[in-house]
């Protein structure tokens, strides 16, 4: 196989006092993950078997994170 055509960079957020550390995408499977409906990064995670709670707006995911 040749080199990849592009790379996908994903960011993850957690509360500052959270002990969560992700070394790979597979590590995310055990957590609730928020994403955006129709977003390519959300689809990337779904394609890899990671459940994503999709939201329409940034504020929705911030509220979910704040509530835990």
mmJSON file of the N, C-alpha and C atoms, coordinates in Angstrom:
{"data_MODEL":{"atom_site":{
"group_PDB":["ATOM","ATOM","ATOM","ATOM","ATOM","ATOM","ATOM","ATOM","ATOM","ATOM","ATOM","ATOM","ATOM","ATOM","ATOM","ATOM","ATOM","ATOM","ATOM","ATOM","ATOM","ATOM","ATOM","ATOM","ATOM","ATOM","ATOM","ATOM","ATOM","ATOM","ATOM","ATOM","ATOM","ATOM","ATOM","ATOM","ATOM","ATOM","ATOM","ATOM","ATOM","ATOM","ATOM","ATOM","ATOM","ATOM","ATOM","ATOM","ATOM","ATOM","ATOM","ATOM","ATOM","ATOM","ATOM","ATOM","ATOM","ATOM","ATOM","ATOM","ATOM","ATOM","ATOM","ATOM","ATOM","ATOM","ATOM","ATOM","ATOM","ATOM","ATOM","ATOM","ATOM","ATOM","ATOM","ATOM","ATOM","ATOM","ATOM","ATOM","ATOM","ATOM","ATOM","ATOM","ATOM","ATOM","ATOM","ATOM","ATOM","ATOM","ATOM","ATOM","ATOM","ATOM","ATOM","ATOM","ATOM","ATOM","ATOM","ATOM","ATOM","ATOM","ATOM","ATOM","ATOM","ATOM","ATOM","ATOM","ATOM","ATOM","ATOM","ATOM","ATOM","ATOM","ATOM","ATOM","ATOM","ATOM","ATOM","ATOM","ATOM","ATOM","ATOM","ATOM","ATOM","ATOM","ATOM","ATOM","ATOM","ATOM","ATOM","ATOM","ATOM","ATOM","ATOM","ATOM","ATOM","ATOM","ATOM","ATOM","ATOM","ATOM","ATOM","ATOM","ATOM","ATOM","ATOM","ATOM","ATOM","ATOM","ATOM","ATOM","ATOM","ATOM","ATOM","ATOM","ATOM","ATOM","ATOM","ATOM","ATOM","ATOM","ATOM","ATOM","ATOM","ATOM","ATOM","ATOM","ATOM","ATOM","ATOM","ATOM","ATOM","ATOM","ATOM","ATOM","ATOM","ATOM","ATOM","ATOM","ATOM","ATOM","ATOM","ATOM","ATOM","ATOM","ATOM","ATOM","ATOM","ATOM","ATOM","ATOM","ATOM","ATOM","ATOM","ATOM","ATOM","ATOM","ATOM","ATOM","ATOM","ATOM","ATOM","ATOM"],
"id":[1,2,3,4,5,6,7,8,9,10,11,12,13,14,15,16,17,18,19,20,21,22,23,24,25,26,27,28,29,30,31,32,33,34,35,36,37,38,39,40,41,42,43,44,45,46,47,48,49,50,51,52,53,54,55,56,57,58,59,60,61,62,63,64,65,66,67,68,69,70,71,72,73,74,75,76,77,78,79,80,81,82,83,84,85,86,87,88,89,90,91,92,93,94,95,96,97,98,99,100,101,102,103,104,105,106,107,108,109,110,111,112,113,114,115,116,117,118,119,120,121,122,123,124,125,126,127,128,129,130,131,132,133,134,135,136,137,138,139,140,141,142,143,144,145,146,147,148,149,150,151,152,153,154,155,156,157,158,159,160,161,162,163,164,165,166,167,168,169,170,171,172,173,174,175,176,177,178,179,180,181,182,183,184,185,186,187,188,189,190,191,192,193,194,195,196,197,198,199,200,201,202,203,204],
"type_symbol":["N","C","C","N","C","C","N","C","C","N","C","C","N","C","C","N","C","C","N","C","C","N","C","C","N","C","C","N","C","C","N","C","C","N","C","C","N","C","C","N","C","C","N","C","C","N","C","C","N","C","C","N","C","C","N","C","C","N","C","C","N","C","C","N","C","C","N","C","C","N","C","C","N","C","C","N","C","C","N","C","C","N","C","C","N","C","C","N","C","C","N","C","C","N","C","C","N","C","C","N","C","C","N","C","C","N","C","C","N","C","C","N","C","C","N","C","C","N","C","C","N","C","C","N","C","C","N","C","C","N","C","C","N","C","C","N","C","C","N","C","C","N","C","C","N","C","C","N","C","C","N","C","C","N","C","C","N","C","C","N","C","C","N","C","C","N","C","C","N","C","C","N","C","C","N","C","C","N","C","C","N","C","C","N","C","C","N","C","C","N","C","C","N","C","C","N","C","C","N","C","C","N","C","C"],
"label_atom_id":["N","CA","C","N","CA","C","N","CA","C","N","CA","C","N","CA","C","N","CA","C","N","CA","C","N","CA","C","N","CA","C","N","CA","C","N","CA","C","N","CA","C","N","CA","C","N","CA","C","N","CA","C","N","CA","C","N","CA","C","N","CA","C","N","CA","C","N","CA","C","N","CA","C","N","CA","C","N","CA","C","N","CA","C","N","CA","C","N","CA","C","N","CA","C","N","CA","C","N","CA","C","N","CA","C","N","CA","C","N","CA","C","N","CA","C","N","CA","C","N","CA","C","N","CA","C","N","CA","C","N","CA","C","N","CA","C","N","CA","C","N","CA","C","N","CA","C","N","CA","C","N","CA","C","N","CA","C","N","CA","C","N","CA","C","N","CA","C","N","CA","C","N","CA","C","N","CA","C","N","CA","C","N","CA","C","N","CA","C","N","CA","C","N","CA","C","N","CA","C","N","CA","C","N","CA","C","N","CA","C","N","CA","C","N","CA","C","N","CA","C","N","CA","C","N","CA","C","N","CA","C","N","CA","C","N","CA","C"],
"label_alt_id":[null,null,null,null,null,null,null,null,null,null,null,null,null,null,null,null,null,null,null,null,null,null,null,null,null,null,null,null,null,null,null,null,null,null,null,null,null,null,null,null,null,null,null,null,null,null,null,null,null,null,null,null,null,null,null,null,null,null,null,null,null,null,null,null,null,null,null,null,null,null,null,null,null,null,null,null,null,null,null,null,null,null,null,null,null,null,null,null,null,null,null,null,null,null,null,null,null,null,null,null,null,null,null,null,null,null,null,null,null,null,null,null,null,null,null,null,null,null,null,null,null,null,null,null,null,null,null,null,null,null,null,null,null,null,null,null,null,null,null,null,null,null,null,null,null,null,null,null,null,null,null,null,null,null,null,null,null,null,null,null,null,null,null,null,null,null,null,null,null,null,null,null,null,null,null,null,null,null,null,null,null,null,null,null,null,null,null,null,null,null,null,null,null,null,null,null,null,null,null,null,null,null,null,null],
"label_comp_id":["UNK","UNK","UNK","UNK","UNK","UNK","UNK","UNK","UNK","UNK","UNK","UNK","UNK","UNK","UNK","UNK","UNK","UNK","UNK","UNK","UNK","UNK","UNK","UNK","UNK","UNK","UNK","UNK","UNK","UNK","UNK","UNK","UNK","UNK","UNK","UNK","UNK","UNK","UNK","UNK","UNK","UNK","UNK","UNK","UNK","UNK","UNK","UNK","UNK","UNK","UNK","UNK","UNK","UNK","UNK","UNK","UNK","UNK","UNK","UNK","UNK","UNK","UNK","UNK","UNK","UNK","UNK","UNK","UNK","UNK","UNK","UNK","UNK","UNK","UNK","UNK","UNK","UNK","UNK","UNK","UNK","UNK","UNK","UNK","UNK","UNK","UNK","UNK","UNK","UNK","UNK","UNK","UNK","UNK","UNK","UNK","UNK","UNK","UNK","UNK","UNK","UNK","UNK","UNK","UNK","UNK","UNK","UNK","UNK","UNK","UNK","UNK","UNK","UNK","UNK","UNK","UNK","UNK","UNK","UNK","UNK","UNK","UNK","UNK","UNK","UNK","UNK","UNK","UNK","UNK","UNK","UNK","UNK","UNK","UNK","UNK","UNK","UNK","UNK","UNK","UNK","UNK","UNK","UNK","UNK","UNK","UNK","UNK","UNK","UNK","UNK","UNK","UNK","UNK","UNK","UNK","UNK","UNK","UNK","UNK","UNK","UNK","UNK","UNK","UNK","UNK","UNK","UNK","UNK","UNK","UNK","UNK","UNK","UNK","UNK","UNK","UNK","UNK","UNK","UNK","UNK","UNK","UNK","UNK","UNK","UNK","UNK","UNK","UNK","UNK","UNK","UNK","UNK","UNK","UNK","UNK","UNK","UNK","UNK","UNK","UNK","UNK","UNK","UNK"],
"label_asym_id":["A","A","A","A","A","A","A","A","A","A","A","A","A","A","A","A","A","A","A","A","A","A","A","A","A","A","A","A","A","A","A","A","A","A","A","A","A","A","A","A","A","A","A","A","A","A","A","A","A","A","A","A","A","A","A","A","A","A","A","A","A","A","A","A","A","A","A","A","A","A","A","A","A","A","A","A","A","A","A","A","A","A","A","A","A","A","A","A","A","A","A","A","A","A","A","A","A","A","A","A","A","A","A","A","A","A","A","A","A","A","A","A","A","A","A","A","A","A","A","A","A","A","A","A","A","A","A","A","A","A","A","A","A","A","A","A","A","A","A","A","A","A","A","A","A","A","A","A","A","A","A","A","A","A","A","A","A","A","A","A","A","A","A","A","A","A","A","A","A","A","A","A","A","A","A","A","A","A","A","A","A","A","A","A","A","A","A","A","A","A","A","A","A","A","A","A","A","A","A","A","A","A","A","A"],
"label_entity_id":["1","1","1","1","1","1","1","1","1","1","1","1","1","1","1","1","1","1","1","1","1","1","1","1","1","1","1","1","1","1","1","1","1","1","1","1","1","1","1","1","1","1","1","1","1","1","1","1","1","1","1","1","1","1","1","1","1","1","1","1","1","1","1","1","1","1","1","1","1","1","1","1","1","1","1","1","1","1","1","1","1","1","1","1","1","1","1","1","1","1","1","1","1","1","1","1","1","1","1","1","1","1","1","1","1","1","1","1","1","1","1","1","1","1","1","1","1","1","1","1","1","1","1","1","1","1","1","1","1","1","1","1","1","1","1","1","1","1","1","1","1","1","1","1","1","1","1","1","1","1","1","1","1","1","1","1","1","1","1","1","1","1","1","1","1","1","1","1","1","1","1","1","1","1","1","1","1","1","1","1","1","1","1","1","1","1","1","1","1","1","1","1","1","1","1","1","1","1","1","1","1","1","1","1"],
"label_seq_id":[1,1,1,2,2,2,3,3,3,4,4,4,5,5,5,6,6,6,7,7,7,8,8,8,9,9,9,10,10,10,11,11,11,12,12,12,13,13,13,14,14,14,15,15,15,16,16,16,17,17,17,18,18,18,19,19,19,20,20,20,21,21,21,22,22,22,23,23,23,24,24,24,25,25,25,26,26,26,27,27,27,28,28,28,29,29,29,30,30,30,31,31,31,32,32,32,33,33,33,34,34,34,35,35,35,36,36,36,37,37,37,38,38,38,39,39,39,40,40,40,41,41,41,42,42,42,43,43,43,44,44,44,45,45,45,46,46,46,47,47,47,48,48,48,49,49,49,50,50,50,51,51,51,52,52,52,53,53,53,54,54,54,55,55,55,56,56,56,57,57,57,58,58,58,59,59,59,60,60,60,61,61,61,62,62,62,63,63,63,64,64,64,65,65,65,66,66,66,67,67,67,68,68,68],
"pdbx_PDB_ins_code":[null,null,null,null,null,null,null,null,null,null,null,null,null,null,null,null,null,null,null,null,null,null,null,null,null,null,null,null,null,null,null,null,null,null,null,null,null,null,null,null,null,null,null,null,null,null,null,null,null,null,null,null,null,null,null,null,null,null,null,null,null,null,null,null,null,null,null,null,null,null,null,null,null,null,null,null,null,null,null,null,null,null,null,null,null,null,null,null,null,null,null,null,null,null,null,null,null,null,null,null,null,null,null,null,null,null,null,null,null,null,null,null,null,null,null,null,null,null,null,null,null,null,null,null,null,null,null,null,null,null,null,null,null,null,null,null,null,null,null,null,null,null,null,null,null,null,null,null,null,null,null,null,null,null,null,null,null,null,null,null,null,null,null,null,null,null,null,null,null,null,null,null,null,null,null,null,null,null,null,null,null,null,null,null,null,null,null,null,null,null,null,null,null,null,null,null,null,null,null,null,null,null,null,null],
"Cartn_x":[0.831,0.0,0.871,0.337,1.041,0.785,1.233,1.025,-0.416,-0.918,-2.294,-2.407,-3.575,-3.828,-3.973,-4.437,-4.614,-4.627,-4.51,-4.587,-5.791,-6.38,-7.504,-7.033,-7.2,-6.86,-8.156,-8.234,-9.41,-8.985,-9.837,-9.593,-10.675,-10.329,-11.3,-11.201,-12.332,-12.383,-12.965,-12.472,-12.991,-12.888,-13.59,-13.478,-12.043,-11.622,-10.229,-9.841,-10.812,-10.496,-10.687,-10.911,-11.138,-9.826,-9.845,-8.647,-8.521,-9.448,-9.476,-8.226,-7.603,-6.488,-6.699,-6.601,-6.789,-5.465,-5.034,-3.813,-4.142,-5.386,-5.811,-7.321,-7.813,-9.255,-9.999,-9.416,-10.062,-10.362,-9.514,-9.721,-11.014,-11.495,-12.692,-13.972,-13.919,-15.129,-15.802,-15.06,-15.622,-16.27,-16.217,-16.747,-17.893,-18.658,-19.686,-19.0,-19.187,-18.526,-19.579,-19.343,-20.226,-19.633,-20.484,-20.041,-21.115,-20.986,-21.936,-22.581,-23.893,-24.629,-24.108,-23.844,-23.397,-21.92,-21.177,-19.765,-18.906,-17.883,-17.009,-16.278,-15.9,-15.202,-16.134,-17.391,-18.375,-18.523,-18.627,-18.755,-17.509,-16.344,-15.085,-15.133,-15.601,-15.701,-16.752,-17.902,-18.964,-18.483,-17.743,-17.221,-16.264,-15.716,-14.783,-15.425,-16.768,-17.5,-17.598,-17.359,-17.455,-18.802,-19.548,-20.86,-20.685,-21.386,-21.29,-22.68,-22.799,-24.043,-23.963,-24.636,-24.529,-25.454,-24.934,-25.681,-25.7,-26.599,-26.688,-25.818,-25.5,-24.775,-23.673,-22.651,-21.566,-22.098,-23.042,-23.559,-24.149,-24.746,-25.324,-24.242,-23.142,-22.058,-21.39,-21.288,-20.725,-21.609,-22.919,-23.845,-23.724,-23.641,-23.491,-22.207,-21.129,-19.849,-19.927,-20.562,-20.684,-21.496,-22.543,-23.384,-22.72,-21.736,-21.047,-21.777],
"Cartn_y":[-1.193,0.0,1.25,2.3,3.578,4.375,5.567,6.463,6.957,7.339,7.858,9.183,9.448,10.697,11.876,11.606,12.677,12.08,12.934,12.518,13.189,12.505,13.061,13.333,14.558,14.903,15.099,14.444,14.561,15.126,15.91,16.415,15.89,15.714,15.248,16.152,16.405,17.254,16.47,16.749,16.169,17.249,17.057,18.007,18.018,19.148,19.292,18.317,17.863,16.925,15.461,15.227,13.875,13.098,11.818,10.993,10.365,10.664,10.038,10.406,9.373,9.557,8.594,9.106,8.279,8.143,6.913,6.659,6.351,5.916,5.6,5.785,5.762,5.887,4.748,3.568,2.415,2.679,3.444,3.755,4.539,5.231,6.063,5.243,3.982,3.149,3.037,3.161,2.982,4.256,5.345,6.624,7.107,8.053,8.71,9.816,9.789,10.723,11.62,12.909,13.869,14.282,14.478,14.917,15.787,16.049,16.904,16.133,16.288,15.61,16.065,15.084,15.384,15.716,15.658,16.021,14.832,15.082,14.008,13.316,14.057,13.436,12.515,12.899,12.028,10.746,10.869,9.689,8.813,9.421,8.686,7.79,8.33,7.544,6.447,6.777,5.786,4.626,4.938,3.904,2.957,3.389,2.565,1.946,1.952,1.286,2.053,3.349,4.167,4.869,4.685,5.311,6.803,7.615,9.068,9.629,10.461,11.174,12.488,12.531,13.681,14.811,16.027,17.233,18.18,19.137,20.124,21.353,21.642,22.864,22.595,23.446,23.35,23.37,24.254,24.429,23.138,22.318,21.053,20.126,20.014,19.148,19.711,21.021,21.641,21.333,21.433,21.112,19.65,18.763,17.33,17.079,17.704,17.531,18.067,19.209,19.816,18.94,18.3,17.433,16.099,15.728,14.453,13.365],
"Cartn_z":[0.0,0.0,0.0,-0.544,-0.56,0.705,0.681,1.818,1.831,2.996,3.058,2.297,1.794,1.078,2.024,3.226,4.204,5.599,6.584,7.98,8.617,9.574,10.32,11.739,12.19,13.57,14.336,15.461,16.311,17.652,18.246,19.591,20.508,21.75,22.74,23.958,24.574,25.755,26.916,28.098,29.336,30.403,31.505,32.608,33.125,33.661,34.094,35.198,35.991,37.074,36.655,35.376,34.872,34.762,35.134,34.986,33.586,32.692,31.369,30.57,30.002,29.073,27.913,26.711,25.523,24.787,24.603,23.842,22.383,22.141,20.78,20.675,19.464,19.245,19.928,19.938,20.573,22.046,22.712,24.131,24.364,23.35,23.484,23.573,23.2,23.174,24.536,25.603,26.941,27.497,26.74,27.217,26.342,26.874,26.068,25.277,23.983,23.084,22.444,22.49,21.839,20.503,19.536,18.214,17.595,16.321,15.613,14.48,14.366,13.297,11.943,11.085,9.737,9.613,10.705,10.697,10.262,9.478,8.992,10.137,11.176,12.309,13.082,13.214,13.856,13.051,11.744,10.883,10.959,11.041,11.18,12.413,13.532,14.764,14.636,14.08,13.893,13.022,11.975,11.074,11.786,12.907,13.675,14.909,14.92,15.986,17.282,17.241,18.448,18.442,19.51,19.622,19.883,19.121,19.25,19.493,20.511,20.773,20.0,18.865,17.971,18.397,18.341,18.701,17.501,17.552,16.48,16.73,18.008,18.358,19.386,19.367,20.348,21.773,22.035,23.399,23.958,23.111,23.585,24.12,23.418,23.881,25.13,25.226,26.435,27.633,27.477,28.582,28.988,28.015,28.317,29.095,28.684,29.365,30.788,30.961,32.288,33.239,32.712,33.546,33.854,33.059,33.271,32.595],
"occupancy":[1.0,1.0,1.0,1.0,1.0,1.0,1.0,1.0,1.0,1.0,1.0,1.0,1.0,1.0,1.0,1.0,1.0,1.0,1.0,1.0,1.0,1.0,1.0,1.0,1.0,1.0,1.0,1.0,1.0,1.0,1.0,1.0,1.0,1.0,1.0,1.0,1.0,1.0,1.0,1.0,1.0,1.0,1.0,1.0,1.0,1.0,1.0,1.0,1.0,1.0,1.0,1.0,1.0,1.0,1.0,1.0,1.0,1.0,1.0,1.0,1.0,1.0,1.0,1.0,1.0,1.0,1.0,1.0,1.0,1.0,1.0,1.0,1.0,1.0,1.0,1.0,1.0,1.0,1.0,1.0,1.0,1.0,1.0,1.0,1.0,1.0,1.0,1.0,1.0,1.0,1.0,1.0,1.0,1.0,1.0,1.0,1.0,1.0,1.0,1.0,1.0,1.0,1.0,1.0,1.0,1.0,1.0,1.0,1.0,1.0,1.0,1.0,1.0,1.0,1.0,1.0,1.0,1.0,1.0,1.0,1.0,1.0,1.0,1.0,1.0,1.0,1.0,1.0,1.0,1.0,1.0,1.0,1.0,1.0,1.0,1.0,1.0,1.0,1.0,1.0,1.0,1.0,1.0,1.0,1.0,1.0,1.0,1.0,1.0,1.0,1.0,1.0,1.0,1.0,1.0,1.0,1.0,1.0,1.0,1.0,1.0,1.0,1.0,1.0,1.0,1.0,1.0,1.0,1.0,1.0,1.0,1.0,1.0,1.0,1.0,1.0,1.0,1.0,1.0,1.0,1.0,1.0,1.0,1.0,1.0,1.0,1.0,1.0,1.0,1.0,1.0,1.0,1.0,1.0,1.0,1.0,1.0,1.0,1.0,1.0,1.0,1.0,1.0,1.0],
"B_iso_or_equiv":[0.0,0.0,0.0,0.0,0.0,0.0,0.0,0.0,0.0,0.0,0.0,0.0,0.0,0.0,0.0,0.0,0.0,0.0,0.0,0.0,0.0,0.0,0.0,0.0,0.0,0.0,0.0,0.0,0.0,0.0,0.0,0.0,0.0,0.0,0.0,0.0,0.0,0.0,0.0,0.0,0.0,0.0,0.0,0.0,0.0,0.0,0.0,0.0,0.0,0.0,0.0,0.0,0.0,0.0,0.0,0.0,0.0,0.0,0.0,0.0,0.0,0.0,0.0,0.0,0.0,0.0,0.0,0.0,0.0,0.0,0.0,0.0,0.0,0.0,0.0,0.0,0.0,0.0,0.0,0.0,0.0,0.0,0.0,0.0,0.0,0.0,0.0,0.0,0.0,0.0,0.0,0.0,0.0,0.0,0.0,0.0,0.0,0.0,0.0,0.0,0.0,0.0,0.0,0.0,0.0,0.0,0.0,0.0,0.0,0.0,0.0,0.0,0.0,0.0,0.0,0.0,0.0,0.0,0.0,0.0,0.0,0.0,0.0,0.0,0.0,0.0,0.0,0.0,0.0,0.0,0.0,0.0,0.0,0.0,0.0,0.0,0.0,0.0,0.0,0.0,0.0,0.0,0.0,0.0,0.0,0.0,0.0,0.0,0.0,0.0,0.0,0.0,0.0,0.0,0.0,0.0,0.0,0.0,0.0,0.0,0.0,0.0,0.0,0.0,0.0,0.0,0.0,0.0,0.0,0.0,0.0,0.0,0.0,0.0,0.0,0.0,0.0,0.0,0.0,0.0,0.0,0.0,0.0,0.0,0.0,0.0,0.0,0.0,0.0,0.0,0.0,0.0,0.0,0.0,0.0,0.0,0.0,0.0,0.0,0.0,0.0,0.0,0.0,0.0],
"pdbx_formal_charge":[null,null,null,null,null,null,null,null,null,null,null,null,null,null,null,null,null,null,null,null,null,null,null,null,null,null,null,null,null,null,null,null,null,null,null,null,null,null,null,null,null,null,null,null,null,null,null,null,null,null,null,null,null,null,null,null,null,null,null,null,null,null,null,null,null,null,null,null,null,null,null,null,null,null,null,null,null,null,null,null,null,null,null,null,null,null,null,null,null,null,null,null,null,null,null,null,null,null,null,null,null,null,null,null,null,null,null,null,null,null,null,null,null,null,null,null,null,null,null,null,null,null,null,null,null,null,null,null,null,null,null,null,null,null,null,null,null,null,null,null,null,null,null,null,null,null,null,null,null,null,null,null,null,null,null,null,null,null,null,null,null,null,null,null,null,null,null,null,null,null,null,null,null,null,null,null,null,null,null,null,null,null,null,null,null,null,null,null,null,null,null,null,null,null,null,null,null,null,null,null,null,null,null,null],
"auth_seq_id":[1,1,1,2,2,2,3,3,3,4,4,4,5,5,5,6,6,6,7,7,7,8,8,8,9,9,9,10,10,10,11,11,11,12,12,12,13,13,13,14,14,14,15,15,15,16,16,16,17,17,17,18,18,18,19,19,19,20,20,20,21,21,21,22,22,22,23,23,23,24,24,24,25,25,25,26,26,26,27,27,27,28,28,28,29,29,29,30,30,30,31,31,31,32,32,32,33,33,33,34,34,34,35,35,35,36,36,36,37,37,37,38,38,38,39,39,39,40,40,40,41,41,41,42,42,42,43,43,43,44,44,44,45,45,45,46,46,46,47,47,47,48,48,48,49,49,49,50,50,50,51,51,51,52,52,52,53,53,53,54,54,54,55,55,55,56,56,56,57,57,57,58,58,58,59,59,59,60,60,60,61,61,61,62,62,62,63,63,63,64,64,64,65,65,65,66,66,66,67,67,67,68,68,68],
"auth_comp_id":["UNK","UNK","UNK","UNK","UNK","UNK","UNK","UNK","UNK","UNK","UNK","UNK","UNK","UNK","UNK","UNK","UNK","UNK","UNK","UNK","UNK","UNK","UNK","UNK","UNK","UNK","UNK","UNK","UNK","UNK","UNK","UNK","UNK","UNK","UNK","UNK","UNK","UNK","UNK","UNK","UNK","UNK","UNK","UNK","UNK","UNK","UNK","UNK","UNK","UNK","UNK","UNK","UNK","UNK","UNK","UNK","UNK","UNK","UNK","UNK","UNK","UNK","UNK","UNK","UNK","UNK","UNK","UNK","UNK","UNK","UNK","UNK","UNK","UNK","UNK","UNK","UNK","UNK","UNK","UNK","UNK","UNK","UNK","UNK","UNK","UNK","UNK","UNK","UNK","UNK","UNK","UNK","UNK","UNK","UNK","UNK","UNK","UNK","UNK","UNK","UNK","UNK","UNK","UNK","UNK","UNK","UNK","UNK","UNK","UNK","UNK","UNK","UNK","UNK","UNK","UNK","UNK","UNK","UNK","UNK","UNK","UNK","UNK","UNK","UNK","UNK","UNK","UNK","UNK","UNK","UNK","UNK","UNK","UNK","UNK","UNK","UNK","UNK","UNK","UNK","UNK","UNK","UNK","UNK","UNK","UNK","UNK","UNK","UNK","UNK","UNK","UNK","UNK","UNK","UNK","UNK","UNK","UNK","UNK","UNK","UNK","UNK","UNK","UNK","UNK","UNK","UNK","UNK","UNK","UNK","UNK","UNK","UNK","UNK","UNK","UNK","UNK","UNK","UNK","UNK","UNK","UNK","UNK","UNK","UNK","UNK","UNK","UNK","UNK","UNK","UNK","UNK","UNK","UNK","UNK","UNK","UNK","UNK","UNK","UNK","UNK","UNK","UNK","UNK"],
"auth_asym_id":["A","A","A","A","A","A","A","A","A","A","A","A","A","A","A","A","A","A","A","A","A","A","A","A","A","A","A","A","A","A","A","A","A","A","A","A","A","A","A","A","A","A","A","A","A","A","A","A","A","A","A","A","A","A","A","A","A","A","A","A","A","A","A","A","A","A","A","A","A","A","A","A","A","A","A","A","A","A","A","A","A","A","A","A","A","A","A","A","A","A","A","A","A","A","A","A","A","A","A","A","A","A","A","A","A","A","A","A","A","A","A","A","A","A","A","A","A","A","A","A","A","A","A","A","A","A","A","A","A","A","A","A","A","A","A","A","A","A","A","A","A","A","A","A","A","A","A","A","A","A","A","A","A","A","A","A","A","A","A","A","A","A","A","A","A","A","A","A","A","A","A","A","A","A","A","A","A","A","A","A","A","A","A","A","A","A","A","A","A","A","A","A","A","A","A","A","A","A","A","A","A","A","A","A"],
"auth_atom_id":["N","CA","C","N","CA","C","N","CA","C","N","CA","C","N","CA","C","N","CA","C","N","CA","C","N","CA","C","N","CA","C","N","CA","C","N","CA","C","N","CA","C","N","CA","C","N","CA","C","N","CA","C","N","CA","C","N","CA","C","N","CA","C","N","CA","C","N","CA","C","N","CA","C","N","CA","C","N","CA","C","N","CA","C","N","CA","C","N","CA","C","N","CA","C","N","CA","C","N","CA","C","N","CA","C","N","CA","C","N","CA","C","N","CA","C","N","CA","C","N","CA","C","N","CA","C","N","CA","C","N","CA","C","N","CA","C","N","CA","C","N","CA","C","N","CA","C","N","CA","C","N","CA","C","N","CA","C","N","CA","C","N","CA","C","N","CA","C","N","CA","C","N","CA","C","N","CA","C","N","CA","C","N","CA","C","N","CA","C","N","CA","C","N","CA","C","N","CA","C","N","CA","C","N","CA","C","N","CA","C","N","CA","C","N","CA","C","N","CA","C","N","CA","C","N","CA","C","N","CA","C","N","CA","C","N","CA","C"],
"pdbx_PDB_model_num":[1,1,1,1,1,1,1,1,1,1,1,1,1,1,1,1,1,1,1,1,1,1,1,1,1,1,1,1,1,1,1,1,1,1,1,1,1,1,1,1,1,1,1,1,1,1,1,1,1,1,1,1,1,1,1,1,1,1,1,1,1,1,1,1,1,1,1,1,1,1,1,1,1,1,1,1,1,1,1,1,1,1,1,1,1,1,1,1,1,1,1,1,1,1,1,1,1,1,1,1,1,1,1,1,1,1,1,1,1,1,1,1,1,1,1,1,1,1,1,1,1,1,1,1,1,1,1,1,1,1,1,1,1,1,1,1,1,1,1,1,1,1,1,1,1,1,1,1,1,1,1,1,1,1,1,1,1,1,1,1,1,1,1,1,1,1,1,1,1,1,1,1,1,1,1,1,1,1,1,1,1,1,1,1,1,1,1,1,1,1,1,1,1,1,1,1,1,1,1,1,1,1,1,1]
}}}
